[in-house]
Amino acid sequence: MKQIAVFVMAVACAFAGAAPDVKVGVLPFADATASGGATLGESMSRATQAEITHSTQLEGRVVPLPAGLRPDQLDSEKILGLGRDSHVDLIVLGTVLDAHAEQSSHSGSGPSIFGQSLGAGLHSTKATVTLQADIYDVASGKKLDSLRLTGAQSDRKVSGNVFTSLGSVDTSSPAFQTSTLGKAMQKAIADLVRRVDADASRTNTTASAAVSQ
């Protein structure tokens, strides 16, 4: 009977995703784009935590860094220590490797009013965001995954503000979120969260089986 219960639990976890009590810590992202954005790392961790809460049963937590410590100074020992201090099961360290948009413009004819044609500047924008992410199991100290994920988005719009790089942009602002670059970033984050959820599900199933033996 005990083996049957363990089997049923494992099957349920496989189909339903990770259990809701699995806690995932998200560290501030490192910035390899040299954008100079002081708040990019924190903004990316909050966006990832929000996506975890929105699309999975996991409990996402933003894990802040101690004063004076940068994401690019973290090694596996420090990452796992922060995970233990934050009482999370998994901890994620991400890096923004690339985030850019290319824009092409041309003039087009708009609607005609009183015989006059209104000109419209049309923009075609293609954006790409590439993230690196390492996922650690805090209890075992093992690195579960090292991922490289790319989000891409193409849009055609009438004249308006276009973000072609991150710079000092507030990536949490509505203007950025609805931009082509912002949409590409959201796709990359969503892909990352799907992979985190899959890793959490496998970890939870293995742990449940081990406890029950």
Backbone as numpy.savetxt, mean C-alpha at the origin, in Angstrom:
# Nx Ny Nz CAx CAy CAz Cx Cy Cz
-11.61 -36.62 16.56 -12.44 -35.41 16.56 -11.58 -34.16 16.56
-10.47 -34.22 17.31 -9.59 -33.06 17.38 -9.00 -32.75 16.02
-8.58 -33.82 15.29 -8.01 -33.61 13.96 -9.05 -33.04 13.01
-10.31 -33.48 13.16 -11.38 -32.97 12.30 -11.60 -31.49 12.55
-11.58 -31.10 13.83 -11.78 -29.68 14.17 -10.67 -28.83 13.58
-9.42 -29.32 13.66 -8.29 -28.58 13.11 -8.43 -28.44 11.61
-8.87 -29.54 10.95 -9.04 -29.51 9.50 -10.11 -28.52 9.09
-11.23 -28.52 9.82 -12.32 -27.59 9.52 -11.86 -26.15 9.71
-11.09 -25.90 10.77 -10.58 -24.55 11.01 -9.65 -24.11 9.89
-8.80 -25.01 9.42 -7.86 -24.67 8.36 -8.59 -24.35 7.07
-9.61 -25.18 6.75 -10.39 -24.93 5.53 -11.13 -23.61 5.62
-11.70 -23.33 6.80 -12.44 -22.07 6.99 -11.52 -20.87 6.80
-10.30 -20.95 7.34 -9.35 -19.84 7.19 -8.95 -19.66 5.74
-8.79 -20.80 5.03 -8.36 -20.71 3.64 -9.40 -20.01 2.78
-10.70 -20.27 3.06 -11.77 -19.69 2.25 -12.19 -18.32 2.75
-12.11 -18.06 4.01 -12.60 -16.80 4.57 -11.52 -15.76 4.71
-10.25 -16.13 4.47 -9.17 -15.17 4.67 -8.67 -15.27 6.09
-7.73 -14.39 6.42 -7.14 -14.44 7.75 -8.16 -14.07 8.82
-7.97 -14.62 10.02 -8.87 -14.32 11.12 -8.79 -12.86 11.49
-9.90 -12.27 11.97 -9.92 -10.84 12.25 -9.01 -10.40 13.38
-8.51 -11.36 14.20 -7.66 -10.96 15.31 -6.18 -10.92 14.93
-5.87 -11.13 13.66 -4.49 -11.00 13.20 -4.18 -9.51 13.04
-3.15 -9.07 13.76 -2.80 -7.64 13.77 -1.60 -7.41 12.86
-1.74 -6.45 11.98 -0.70 -6.12 11.01 -0.20 -4.71 11.27
1.08 -4.58 11.58 1.68 -3.27 11.78 2.29 -2.77 10.48
2.09 -1.50 10.19 2.64 -0.90 8.97 3.59 0.23 9.37
4.84 0.07 9.05 5.84 1.09 9.35 5.81 2.20 8.30
6.30 3.39 8.63 6.43 4.44 7.61 7.27 3.93 6.44
6.84 4.25 5.23 7.55 3.80 4.03 8.85 4.59 3.85
9.84 3.91 3.32 11.05 4.61 2.88 10.78 5.21 1.50
11.48 6.31 1.20 11.30 7.01 -0.06 12.58 6.92 -0.88
12.54 6.08 -1.93 13.71 5.93 -2.80 13.60 6.80 -4.04
12.59 7.66 -4.09 12.39 8.51 -5.26 13.09 9.85 -5.13
13.66 10.13 -3.97 14.32 11.42 -3.71 13.36 12.58 -3.93
12.11 12.37 -3.55 11.08 13.39 -3.75 11.22 14.56 -2.78
11.78 14.26 -1.61 11.93 15.30 -0.60 10.69 15.53 0.22
9.65 14.72 -0.01 8.41 14.87 0.75 8.59 14.39 2.18
8.50 15.29 3.14 8.79 14.94 4.54 7.75 14.00 5.12
6.52 14.06 4.63 5.43 13.26 5.21 5.05 12.06 4.36
5.81 11.77 3.31 5.43 10.69 2.40 5.35 9.35 3.12
6.39 9.03 3.94 6.42 7.73 4.61 5.23 7.50 5.50
4.87 8.51 6.32 3.71 8.39 7.21 2.41 8.31 6.42
2.32 9.10 5.35 1.11 9.10 4.53 0.89 7.74 3.88
1.96 7.11 3.40 1.84 5.80 2.77 1.45 4.73 3.78
1.99 4.81 5.00 1.63 3.81 6.01 0.16 3.95 6.41
-0.32 5.21 6.51 -1.73 5.41 6.85 -2.63 4.92 5.73
-2.23 5.15 4.48 -3.03 4.69 3.34 -3.09 3.16 3.30
-1.97 2.52 3.61 -1.94 1.05 3.63 -2.79 0.51 4.77
-2.69 1.12 5.94 -3.52 0.72 7.08 -5.00 0.88 6.77
-5.35 1.97 6.11 -6.76 2.21 5.75 -7.26 1.16 4.77
-6.41 0.77 3.82 -6.80 -0.25 2.85 -6.94 -1.62 3.52
-6.07 -1.91 4.49 -6.20 -3.17 5.25 -7.55 -3.23 5.95
-7.92 -2.14 6.61 -9.20 -2.08 7.33 -10.37 -2.17 6.38
-10.24 -1.55 5.22 -11.35 -1.50 4.26 -11.60 -2.82 3.55
-10.53 -3.53 3.18 -10.71 -4.65 2.26 -10.37 -6.02 2.85
-9.98 -6.09 4.12 -9.66 -7.38 4.73 -10.29 -7.47 6.12
-10.15 -8.65 6.72 -10.58 -8.85 8.10 -9.44 -8.61 9.09
-8.29 -8.22 8.59 -7.14 -7.99 9.45 -7.30 -6.69 10.23
-6.59 -6.60 11.33 -6.55 -5.36 12.11 -5.26 -4.62 11.77
-5.38 -3.55 11.03 -4.22 -2.78 10.62 -3.85 -1.73 11.65
-2.55 -1.57 11.88 -2.07 -0.56 12.82 -0.88 0.18 12.21
-0.89 1.49 12.33 0.28 2.28 11.94 1.30 2.21 13.07
2.53 1.82 12.75 3.59 1.70 13.74 4.57 2.86 13.55
4.59 3.84 14.43 5.50 4.98 14.27 6.93 4.60 14.60
7.87 5.36 14.07 9.27 5.14 14.37 9.70 5.98 15.57
10.63 5.48 16.36 11.19 6.30 17.44 11.85 7.56 16.87
11.89 8.60 17.67 12.48 9.86 17.23 13.92 9.65 16.77
14.24 10.23 15.63 15.60 10.15 15.11 15.89 8.95 14.24
14.93 8.03 14.10 15.14 6.83 13.30 14.37 6.95 11.98
15.07 6.68 10.88 14.46 6.76 9.55 14.15 5.36 9.03
13.17 5.23 8.12 12.85 3.91 7.56 14.04 3.24 6.89
14.91 4.03 6.24 16.04 3.42 5.54 17.13 2.95 6.50
16.96 3.19 7.79 17.93 2.72 8.79 17.48 1.42 9.45
16.35 0.90 9.05 15.80 -0.29 9.70 16.37 -1.56 9.10
16.82 -2.47 9.97 17.17 -3.81 9.54 16.14 -4.77 10.13
16.28 -6.05 9.84 15.27 -7.01 10.28 15.13 -7.05 11.80
16.25 -6.90 12.51 16.19 -6.94 13.98 15.37 -5.77 14.53
15.61 -4.57 14.00 14.85 -3.40 14.45 13.38 -3.52 14.07
13.13 -4.03 12.87 11.74 -4.18 12.41 10.97 -5.13 13.32
11.58 -6.26 13.64 10.91 -7.24 14.50 10.75 -6.69 15.92
11.73 -5.92 16.40 11.62 -5.31 17.72 10.45 -4.34 17.79
10.27 -3.53 16.74 9.14 -2.61 16.69 7.82 -3.38 16.62
7.84 -4.51 15.93 6.63 -5.34 15.88 6.26 -5.90 17.23
7.27 -6.36 17.99 6.99 -6.88 19.33 6.51 -5.77 20.26
7.15 -4.60 20.16 6.74 -3.49 21.02 5.32 -3.02 20.71
4.89 -3.20 19.47 3.55 -2.76 19.06 2.51 -3.86 19.18
2.95 -5.06 19.61 2.04 -6.19 19.83 1.25 -6.54 18.56
1.98 -6.66 17.44 1.35 -7.07 16.19 1.86 -8.44 15.79
1.12 -9.11 14.94 1.50 -10.45 14.47 2.40 -10.38 13.24
2.06 -9.50 12.34 2.87 -9.26 11.14 3.27 -7.80 11.12
4.41 -7.52 10.51 4.83 -6.12 10.35 5.37 -5.93 8.94
5.03 -4.78 8.36 5.34 -4.51 6.96 6.20 -3.25 6.87
7.29 -3.36 6.12 8.10 -2.19 5.78 8.07 -2.02 4.27
7.57 -0.88 3.82 7.47 -0.61 2.39 8.45 0.46 1.96
8.74 0.47 0.67 9.58 1.49 0.06 8.93 1.93 -1.25
8.85 3.24 -1.45 8.39 3.76 -2.73 9.60 3.82 -3.65
9.67 2.91 -4.62 10.81 2.86 -5.53 10.68 3.85 -6.67
9.47 4.03 -7.15 9.26 4.92 -8.30 7.82 5.42 -8.27
7.64 6.67 -8.62 6.30 7.25 -8.73 6.39 8.43 -9.69
5.89 8.22 -10.90 5.97 9.29 -11.88 4.81 9.19 -12.86
4.56 10.30 -13.52 3.53 10.34 -14.55 4.09 11.07 -15.76
3.73 10.59 -16.94 4.13 11.22 -18.18 2.89 11.81 -18.84
3.03 13.01 -19.33 1.88 13.73 -19.86 2.13 14.17 -21.29
1.13 13.98 -22.12 1.17 14.53 -23.47 -0.07 15.40 -23.65
0.09 16.49 -24.37 -1.00 17.45 -24.53 -1.23 17.78 -25.99
-2.48 18.08 -26.32 -2.79 18.62 -27.64 -4.07 19.41 -27.55
-4.23 20.31 -28.46 -5.42 21.16 -28.47 -6.51 20.49 -29.27
-7.73 20.67 -28.81 -8.87 20.12 -29.51 -9.97 21.15 -29.59
-10.92 20.90 -30.43 -12.04 21.82 -30.57 -13.16 21.43 -29.63
-13.61 22.41 -28.86 -14.71 22.18 -27.96 -16.03 22.48 -28.62
-17.09 22.64 -27.85 -18.41 22.92 -28.42 -18.45 24.31 -29.07
-19.35 24.48 -30.00 -19.50 25.75 -30.70 -20.63 26.56 -30.07
-20.35 27.81 -29.72 -21.35 28.71 -29.13 -21.40 29.98 -29.97
-22.59 30.28 -30.49 -22.77 31.46 -31.35 -21.76 31.49 -32.49
-21.51 30.31 -33.03 -20.63 30.23 -34.17 -19.15 30.22 -33.83
-18.79 30.33 -32.53 -17.40 30.34 -32.12 -17.05 28.99 -31.48
-15.97 28.41 -31.91 -15.54 27.11 -31.37 -14.66 27.35 -30.15
-14.98 26.70 -29.06 -14.21 26.84 -27.83 -13.08 25.82 -27.82
-11.86 26.28 -27.63 -10.71 25.39 -27.59 -10.62 24.68 -26.25
-10.14 23.47 -26.25 -9.96 22.71 -25.01 -8.60 22.03 -25.05
-7.84 22.19 -23.96 -6.56 21.51 -23.88 -6.75 20.11 -23.33
-6.42 19.10 -24.12 -6.62 17.72 -23.72 -5.28 17.13 -23.26
-5.32 16.44 -22.13 -4.11 15.83 -21.57 -4.28 14.32 -21.51
-3.29 13.62 -21.99 -3.22 12.17 -21.81 -2.10 11.90 -20.82
-2.45 11.27 -19.72 -1.48 11.05 -18.65 -1.36 9.56 -18.33
-0.13 9.08 -18.25 0.14 7.70 -17.85 1.01 7.73 -16.60
0.56 7.06 -15.56 1.28 7.08 -14.29 1.66 5.67 -13.86
2.81 5.57 -13.20 3.30 4.30 -12.69 3.85 4.49 -11.28
3.47 3.60 -10.38 4.00 3.60 -9.02 4.52 2.19 -8.72
5.76 2.10 -8.27 6.35 0.81 -7.92 6.73 0.80 -6.45
6.26 -0.21 -5.74 6.53 -0.36 -4.32 7.34 -1.62 -4.05
8.21 -1.56 -3.08 8.89 -2.73 -2.52 8.34 -2.92 -1.11
8.08 -4.15 -0.72 7.57 -4.38 0.62 8.12 -5.69 1.18
8.54 -5.64 2.44 8.98 -6.84 3.16 7.98 -7.09 4.29
7.53 -8.34 4.39 6.52 -8.73 5.38 7.15 -9.74 6.33
7.08 -9.44 7.64 7.70 -10.28 8.66 6.64 -10.88 9.59
6.86 -12.14 9.97 6.09 -12.78 11.02 6.82 -12.50 12.33
6.20 -11.72 13.20 6.89 -11.26 14.42 7.21 -12.41 15.35
6.30 -13.35 15.52 6.50 -14.46 16.46 7.68 -15.34 16.07
7.77 -15.69 14.80 8.84 -16.59 14.36 10.10 -15.83 13.97
9.98 -14.53 13.70 11.12 -13.74 13.25 11.47 -13.95 11.79
10.59 -14.63 11.06 10.87 -14.94 9.66 10.32 -13.86 8.72
11.04 -13.64 7.62 10.51 -12.80 6.56 9.62 -13.67 5.68
8.34 -13.35 5.63 7.39 -14.16 4.88 7.43 -13.86 3.40
7.67 -12.61 3.05 7.60 -12.21 1.65 8.45 -10.98 1.42
8.99 -10.89 0.22 9.64 -9.67 -0.25 9.04 -9.40 -1.62
8.29 -8.33 -1.72 7.45 -8.10 -2.89 7.89 -6.86 -3.66
7.64 -6.88 -4.95 7.77 -5.68 -5.77 6.48 -5.58 -6.59
5.76 -4.49 -6.38 4.42 -4.34 -6.92 4.32 -3.04 -7.70
3.60 -3.08 -8.82 3.46 -1.90 -9.66 2.00 -1.61 -9.92
1.62 -0.34 -9.73 0.30 0.12 -10.09 0.40 1.07 -11.27
-0.47 0.92 -12.25 -0.44 1.77 -13.44 -1.84 2.31 -13.72
-1.88 3.53 -14.23 -3.15 4.18 -14.54 -2.96 5.11 -15.73
-3.95 5.12 -16.62 -3.96 6.05 -17.75 -5.26 6.82 -17.76
-5.17 8.13 -18.01 -6.35 8.99 -18.04 -6.23 9.99 -19.18
-7.39 10.40 -19.68 -7.45 11.51 -20.63 -8.38 12.55 -20.05
-7.89 13.78 -19.90 -8.67 14.81 -19.24 -8.55 16.14 -19.98
-9.55 16.97 -19.76 -9.44 18.35 -20.17 -8.51 19.04 -19.19
-7.92 20.17 -19.60 -6.90 20.87 -18.81 -7.19 20.88 -17.32
-6.19 20.64 -16.54 -6.31 20.65 -15.08 -4.96 20.36 -14.47
-4.91 20.35 -13.16 -3.64 20.06 -12.48 -3.26 18.61 -12.67
-2.01 18.37 -13.00 -1.50 17.01 -13.20 -0.25 16.84 -12.33
-0.26 15.81 -11.51 0.91 15.50 -10.68 1.81 14.56 -11.47
3.02 15.00 -11.77 3.95 14.17 -12.53 5.00 13.49 -11.64
5.10 13.93 -10.39 6.00 13.30 -9.43 5.47 13.61 -8.03
6.09 13.04 -7.02 5.60 13.22 -5.66 6.01 14.56 -5.08
7.31 14.89 -5.16 7.77 16.15 -4.60 7.28 16.33 -3.18
6.77 17.50 -2.87 6.24 17.78 -1.53 4.72 17.67 -1.51
4.16 16.91 -2.46 2.71 16.76 -2.57 2.15 16.05 -1.34
0.99 16.49 -0.87 0.28 15.79 0.19 -0.48 14.63 -0.45
0.07 13.42 -0.33 -0.52 12.27 -1.00 -1.85 11.84 -0.40
-2.22 12.41 0.74 -3.52 12.09 1.34 -4.61 13.07 0.93
-4.25 14.09 0.16 -5.23 15.11 -0.23 -6.17 14.56 -1.31
-7.42 15.03 -1.33 -8.37 14.59 -2.37 -7.87 14.88 -3.78
-7.19 16.01 -3.96 -6.69 16.37 -5.29 -5.71 15.33 -5.80
-4.81 14.85 -4.91 -3.86 13.84 -5.33 -4.55 12.49 -5.50
-5.42 12.13 -4.60 -6.09 10.83 -4.65 -6.86 10.62 -5.94
-7.42 11.70 -6.49 -8.21 11.59 -7.72 -7.37 11.82 -8.97
-6.08 12.10 -8.80 -5.20 12.30 -9.95 -4.78 10.95 -10.52
-4.20 10.99 -11.71 -3.74 9.75 -12.35 -2.66 9.08 -11.51
-1.72 9.87 -11.00 -0.66 9.31 -10.15 -1.23 8.77 -8.85
-2.20 9.47 -8.29 -2.84 8.99 -7.06 -3.56 7.67 -7.27
-4.24 7.51 -8.40 -4.94 6.25 -8.69 -3.95 5.10 -8.87
-2.82 5.38 -9.52 -1.81 4.34 -9.69 -1.26 3.90 -8.33
-1.08 4.88 -7.44 -0.59 4.55 -6.10 -1.60 3.71 -5.34
-2.87 4.04 -5.46 -3.91 3.27 -4.78 -3.94 1.83 -5.29
-3.72 1.64 -6.58 -3.69 0.28 -7.14 -2.52 -0.52 -6.57
-1.36 0.13 -6.46 -0.19 -0.56 -5.91 -0.41 -0.93 -4.44
-1.01 -0.03 -3.67 -1.29 -0.30 -2.26 -2.31 -1.43 -2.12
-3.35 -1.42 -2.96 -4.36 -2.47 -2.90 -3.75 -3.83 -3.21
-2.83 -3.88 -4.17 -2.14 -5.13 -4.50 -1.29 -5.60 -3.33
-0.60 -4.66 -2.69 0.21 -4.99 -1.51 -0.66 -5.58 -0.40
-1.79 -4.97 -0.14 -2.67 -5.44 0.94 -3.22 -6.83 0.63
-3.51 -7.12 -0.63 -3.96 -8.47 -0.99 -2.88 -9.50 -0.66
-1.64 -9.15 -0.91 -0.55 -10.09 -0.61 -0.35 -10.24 0.89
-0.48 -9.15 1.63 -0.39 -9.22 3.09 -1.49 -10.12 3.64
-2.69 -9.97 3.12 -3.83 -10.77 3.57 -3.58 -12.26 3.31
-3.01 -12.57 2.14 -2.71 -13.97 1.82 -1.65 -14.54 2.75
-0.61 -13.75 3.05 0.43 -14.20 3.98 -0.14 -14.39 5.39
-1.01 -13.46 5.81 -1.62 -13.57 7.14 -2.50 -14.80 7.24
-3.21 -15.13 6.17 -4.07 -16.30 6.17 -3.26 -17.58 6.32
-2.15 -17.68 5.60 -1.30 -18.88 5.70 -0.67 -18.98 7.08
-0.23 -17.85 7.62 0.40 -17.85 8.94 -0.59 -18.26 10.01
-1.81 -17.72 9.93 -2.83 -18.02 10.92 -3.24 -19.49 10.87
-3.35 -20.05 9.67 -3.72 -21.46 9.52 -2.65 -22.36 10.11
-1.38 -22.04 9.83 -0.27 -22.84 10.37 -0.20 -22.77 11.88
-0.38 -21.54 12.42 -0.33 -21.36 13.86 -1.47 -22.10 14.56
-2.66 -22.08 13.98 -3.82 -22.75 14.57 -3.59 -24.26 14.62
-3.02 -24.80 13.56 -2.75 -26.23 13.50 -1.69 -26.63 14.53
-0.66 -25.79 14.67 0.42 -26.10 15.62 -0.09 -26.09 17.05
-0.93 -25.13 17.41 -1.47 -25.04 18.77 -2.35 -26.23 19.08
-3.04 -26.73 18.08 -4.02 -27.79 18.30 -3.37 -29.17 18.39
-2.11 -29.28 18.00 -1.46 -30.60 17.99 -1.09 -31.05 19.41
